[in-house]
Amino acid sequence: MKPSHYFIHIWLTFVCISTQIAVAASLGIEPREIVLSDGQRFADATLFNLGEQPLMVRLELVDLAMTERGGVIELGQTASERSIPPGIDHPFAASLLRVAPRQVEIPPNGTHKIRILARGGRRPADGAYHTHLFMKIIPPLEEFTALADAAHPPSVTSEKPTGTGTTDEHAEVSMGILPIISIAHPVWLVRGDALEAQAQISNPVLDTDHAQGPAFRIRFDRTGTGRLKGDLALFARLEGHSEEVKIGEKRSVNIYPEIRYLVTSLKLDEDAMEKANLDAPRLRSEDVSLRVQFTTTLPSGTANPVQSVIFTAFDL
């Protein structure tokens, strides 16, 4: 007996993702960080739409953990899913906070207020807890309709039985994919006054094979209950010269409380190096001294919102 044959052809119609990226670029939020300081029960933020079309935005709080290489991983919501990798040992804030409302529609060139609120119950131990506000841009219904109209309608053809009990079928299924883009924004819950954090630099390595050009690979070892965020700069001074030359800079370096150390790369500024008559191999010479400066900015509401940590010259 001849077996039956089923042929299913699935055609996927992909909508250009760049369109949704352009839509995402029109969504903004202020302030740059949402911080609930010690004793503060809620914090307000403003979403704004710079585009000419209304935006439908769905809001939720999601815990993202930083890794020692500067990446982030999403933590699950259930106990079995929240398998925290080795080296990450800090509680997070999604279970301690809520966002209201959960979904908003922002008119063209308009704004919408939202609020992050601390949940009631037992006060957490002193520390800096964080989560991320995920803003999911929901495409309008018209885009789904247009996508369905553009897709090829499904068709099924069937041959009549030939007397052998067999049937040949041919089906075509058309599908459209419309991406939903999410934007993550940091949210901090700070409990306790004068939260401190310190960092020490170790193992600086000059990487001449870095994909983006010569760079320093630097490790920060952190201590304390707070978190560190700031700008990293590298200065060089040639023997016989009194002034330093900035030969590298990296802004907005974060060292979150859940990691004990961070390894990051600081790319050398090739234009500044050329003006100073320097190249990467010469940085290892004895007539050049180097200094790394990490200027940190702590969350608003802490006792010492700004501090500077200076790392003195080191030998390569």
C-alpha positions as CSV (number, residue, x, y, z in Angstrom):
1,M,0.0,0.0,0.0
2,K,1.4,3.4,-1.0
3,P,1.7,5.6,2.1
4,S,0.1,9.0,2.3
5,H,2.3,12.1,1.7
6,Y,1.8,15.5,3.3
7,F,3.8,18.4,1.9
8,I,3.5,21.6,4.0
9,H,5.3,24.7,2.8
10,I,5.7,27.4,5.4
11,W,6.5,30.9,4.1
12,L,7.7,33.4,6.7
13,T,7.2,37.0,5.8
14,F,9.6,39.1,7.9
15,V,8.7,42.8,8.5
16,C,11.8,45.0,8.4
17,I,13.0,45.3,12.0
18,S,14.5,48.7,11.3
19,T,11.0,50.1,11.2
20,Q,10.3,49.0,14.8
21,I,13.8,50.2,15.8
22,A,12.9,53.7,14.5
23,V,9.7,53.6,16.5
24,A,11.6,52.6,19.6
25,A,14.0,55.5,19.1
26,S,11.0,57.9,19.6
27,L,10.4,56.6,23.1
28,G,12.2,58.3,26.0
29,I,12.1,58.4,29.8
30,E,13.2,60.8,32.5
31,P,15.0,60.7,34.9
32,R,17.9,58.7,33.5
33,E,17.7,56.5,36.6
34,I,14.7,55.8,38.8
35,V,15.8,55.8,42.4
36,L,13.7,55.2,45.6
37,S,15.9,56.6,48.3
38,D,15.8,55.5,52.0
39,G,12.3,56.1,53.4
40,Q,10.9,57.0,50.0
41,R,7.7,55.0,49.1
42,F,7.5,55.8,45.4
43,A,9.2,57.6,42.6
44,D,7.7,59.2,39.5
45,A,9.0,59.0,35.9
46,T,7.8,60.5,32.6
47,L,7.6,58.6,29.4
48,F,7.7,60.8,26.3
49,N,6.9,60.1,22.6
50,L,9.0,62.1,20.1
51,G,7.3,60.5,17.1
52,E,4.3,61.4,15.0
53,Q,2.3,58.3,15.8
54,P,0.8,57.2,19.2
55,L,2.8,54.6,21.2
56,M,1.3,51.7,23.1
57,V,3.7,50.7,25.8
58,R,3.4,47.8,28.2
59,L,5.4,48.1,31.5
60,E,6.9,45.4,33.8
61,L,9.8,45.0,36.2
62,V,12.4,42.4,35.3
63,D,15.4,41.4,37.3
64,L,18.7,41.5,35.3
65,A,21.9,40.4,36.9
66,M,25.3,41.8,35.8
67,T,28.1,39.3,35.0
68,E,31.7,39.8,35.8
69,R,32.4,40.6,32.1
70,G,29.8,43.4,32.0
71,G,27.0,41.6,30.4
72,V,23.5,41.0,31.8
73,I,21.3,37.9,32.2
74,E,17.6,37.8,33.0
75,L,16.6,36.0,36.1
76,G,13.4,33.9,36.1
77,Q,10.4,34.6,38.3
78,T,10.0,31.2,40.0
79,A,12.3,29.7,42.5
80,S,13.4,27.0,40.0
81,E,14.1,29.6,37.3
82,R,16.0,32.0,39.6
83,S,19.2,30.0,39.4
84,I,21.7,32.7,40.1
85,P,25.2,32.0,38.6
86,P,28.3,31.6,40.7
87,G,29.6,35.0,41.9
88,I,26.2,36.6,41.9
89,D,24.9,36.7,45.5
90,H,22.8,39.9,45.9
91,P,18.9,40.1,46.2
92,F,17.1,42.0,43.5
93,A,14.2,44.5,43.6
94,A,11.4,43.2,41.3
95,S,9.6,41.5,44.1
96,L,9.9,44.6,46.3
97,L,8.4,47.1,43.8
98,R,5.5,47.5,41.4
99,V,4.8,49.8,38.5
100,A,1.6,51.7,37.8
101,P,-0.1,51.7,35.4
102,R,1.0,48.5,33.6
103,Q,0.2,49.8,30.1
104,V,0.0,53.3,28.7
105,E,-0.8,55.0,25.4
106,I,1.4,58.1,24.7
107,P,0.0,60.5,22.1
108,P,2.3,61.9,19.3
109,N,4.8,64.4,20.8
110,G,3.1,63.7,24.2
111,T,4.1,62.5,27.6
112,H,2.7,60.1,30.2
113,K,3.5,59.8,34.0
114,I,4.2,56.5,35.6
115,R,5.0,55.6,39.2
116,I,7.3,53.0,40.8
117,L,6.0,52.0,44.2
118,A,7.6,50.1,47.1
119,R,5.5,47.1,48.2
120,G,4.4,46.9,51.8
121,G,5.6,44.4,54.2
122,R,8.9,43.7,55.9
123,R,11.6,46.3,55.2
124,P,14.6,44.7,53.4
125,A,18.1,44.9,54.9
126,D,20.1,48.0,54.2
127,G,21.6,47.9,50.7
128,A,21.1,49.0,47.1
129,Y,18.7,46.7,45.3
130,H,18.0,47.0,41.6
131,T,15.7,45.8,38.8
132,H,14.9,47.1,35.3
133,L,11.8,48.6,34.0
134,F,11.0,46.9,30.7
135,M,9.0,49.1,28.2
136,K,7.5,46.9,25.5
137,I,6.3,48.8,22.4
138,I,3.2,47.1,21.1
139,P,2.7,47.6,17.4
140,P,-0.8,49.1,16.5
141,L,-3.5,46.7,15.2
142,E,-3.2,48.3,11.8
143,E,0.3,46.8,11.4
144,F,-1.0,43.3,12.2
145,T,-3.8,43.7,9.7
146,A,-1.5,45.0,7.0
147,L,0.8,42.1,7.6
148,A,-2.0,39.6,7.3
149,D,-3.2,41.1,4.1
150,A,0.3,41.1,2.6
151,A,0.8,37.4,3.4
152,H,-0.2,34.8,0.8
153,P,-3.5,33.2,1.7
154,P,-3.3,29.5,2.7
155,S,-4.3,27.0,0.1
156,V,-4.9,23.3,0.4
157,T,-5.3,21.0,-2.6
158,S,-6.3,17.4,-2.5
159,E,-6.3,14.6,-5.0
160,K,-9.3,12.2,-5.0
161,P,-8.5,8.7,-3.9
162,T,-7.1,6.6,-6.7
163,G,-8.6,3.4,-5.5
164,T,-5.5,2.4,-3.5
165,G,-6.7,4.3,-0.4
166,T,-4.0,7.0,-0.7
167,T,-4.5,10.8,-0.7
168,D,-1.9,13.4,-1.7
169,E,-2.2,16.7,0.1
170,H,-0.4,19.9,-0.5
171,A,-0.7,22.8,1.9
172,E,0.8,26.3,1.9
173,V,0.8,28.2,5.2
174,S,1.8,31.9,5.2
175,M,3.0,33.6,8.4
176,G,4.0,37.1,9.2
177,I,6.4,38.1,12.0
178,L,6.1,41.5,13.7
179,P,8.9,42.2,16.2
180,I,8.0,43.6,19.6
181,I,11.0,45.7,21.0
182,S,11.7,46.1,24.7
183,I,13.7,48.9,26.2
184,A,15.2,48.3,29.7
185,H,15.7,51.2,32.2
186,P,17.4,50.8,35.6
187,V,15.4,51.1,38.8
188,W,17.1,51.3,42.3
189,L,15.7,50.8,45.7
190,V,18.1,52.2,48.3
191,R,17.6,51.3,52.0
192,G,20.0,52.7,54.6
193,D,22.1,55.9,54.8
194,A,25.6,56.4,53.6
195,L,25.9,53.2,51.6
196,E,29.5,52.7,50.8
197,A,31.3,50.8,48.0
198,Q,34.9,50.8,47.1
199,A,36.9,49.4,44.2
200,Q,40.5,48.4,43.8
201,I,42.2,47.9,40.4
202,S,44.2,44.8,39.7
203,N,45.8,42.9,36.8
204,P,45.9,45.7,34.2
205,V,46.8,44.2,30.9
206,L,47.6,45.9,27.6
207,D,45.8,44.1,24.9
208,T,47.2,44.9,21.5
209,D,45.0,42.4,19.8
210,H,41.7,43.9,20.9
211,A,39.1,43.8,18.1
212,Q,38.6,47.6,18.2
213,G,42.3,48.5,18.5
214,P,44.8,48.6,21.4
215,A,43.0,48.6,24.8
216,F,43.6,48.1,28.5
217,R,41.9,45.2,30.2
218,I,41.2,46.2,33.7
219,R,39.7,44.4,36.7
220,F,37.9,46.1,39.5
221,D,37.4,44.3,42.8
222,R,34.5,45.8,44.8
223,T,33.5,45.8,48.4
224,G,30.7,47.4,50.4
225,T,26.9,47.4,50.3
226,G,26.4,50.1,47.7
227,R,27.2,50.2,44.0
228,L,29.6,52.0,41.8
229,K,29.0,53.9,38.6
230,G,31.2,56.4,36.9
231,D,33.7,57.3,34.3
232,L,37.0,55.6,33.6
233,A,40.0,57.6,32.3
234,L,43.6,56.7,31.5
235,F,46.4,59.3,31.6
236,A,50.0,59.1,30.5
237,R,52.9,61.3,31.3
238,L,56.3,61.1,29.6
239,E,59.5,61.5,31.5
240,G,60.5,65.2,31.6
241,H,56.9,66.4,31.0
242,S,54.9,67.9,33.8
243,E,51.5,67.5,32.2
244,E,49.5,64.4,31.7
245,V,47.8,63.4,28.5
246,K,44.4,61.6,28.5
247,I,44.8,58.6,26.2
248,G,41.6,56.7,26.9
249,E,38.2,57.2,28.3
250,K,35.1,55.1,29.0
251,R,31.9,56.6,30.4
252,S,29.1,55.0,32.5
253,V,31.0,52.1,33.9
254,N,28.7,50.2,36.3
255,I,29.8,47.8,39.0
256,Y,26.6,46.4,40.5
257,P,26.3,45.0,44.0
258,E,25.7,41.4,42.9
259,I,29.2,41.0,41.5
260,R,32.5,41.0,43.5
261,Y,34.6,42.0,40.5
262,L,34.3,43.4,37.0
263,V,36.6,43.0,34.0
264,T,36.2,45.8,31.4
265,S,38.2,47.1,28.5
266,L,39.4,50.7,28.0
267,K,40.1,51.5,24.4
268,L,43.1,53.7,23.7
269,D,42.4,57.0,21.9
270,E,44.6,56.7,18.9
271,D,44.4,60.4,18.0
272,A,45.5,61.4,21.5
273,M,48.3,58.8,21.4
274,E,49.5,60.2,18.1
275,K,49.5,63.8,19.3
276,A,51.5,62.7,22.4
277,N,54.0,60.8,20.2
278,L,53.0,57.5,21.8
279,D,52.2,54.1,20.5
280,A,51.0,51.0,22.3
281,P,54.5,49.3,22.7
282,R,56.0,52.5,24.1
283,L,53.5,52.4,27.0
284,R,55.5,49.6,28.4
285,S,58.7,51.7,28.5
286,E,60.2,53.1,31.7
287,D,59.9,56.7,30.5
288,V,56.0,56.6,30.6
289,S,53.9,56.6,33.7
290,L,50.3,55.8,33.7
291,R,47.4,56.7,36.0
292,V,43.8,55.3,35.9
293,Q,41.1,57.5,37.4
294,F,37.6,56.2,38.2
295,T,35.2,58.9,39.2
296,T,32.0,57.4,40.7
297,T,28.5,58.8,41.1
298,L,26.3,57.1,43.6
299,P,22.5,57.0,43.5
300,S,20.8,60.3,44.5
301,G,19.7,60.4,48.1
302,T,22.8,58.8,49.6
303,A,25.0,60.6,52.0
304,N,27.9,61.1,49.6
305,P,26.5,61.3,46.1
306,V,29.9,61.9,44.4
307,Q,33.3,60.6,45.2
308,S,36.5,60.1,43.3
309,V,38.7,57.1,43.4
310,I,42.2,57.6,42.1
311,F,44.4,54.6,41.1
312,T,48.0,55.5,41.0
313,A,50.5,54.5,38.4
314,F,51.2,50.8,37.9
315,D,53.9,48.8,36.1
316,L,52.9,46.8,33.1
